[in-house]
Amino acid sequence: MAPTRKDTSSQRKALSEMSQDELAASIASNQAEIDKVEGELASRAKDVSYLV
């Protein structure tokens, strides 16, 4: 799976221009994306403890 980056820079406000609600929504969205990627990576993890 190749990394992808959504090109939303033209649609995004600067953090300093966001309201509290917008910031909270952005943080929640980012955390959800992080959790998703961490789950995908964890599912592909291999046990390498035998190498130690």
Residue pairs with C-beta under 8 A, 6 or more apart in sequence:
1 40
13 22
15 23
15 26
18 26
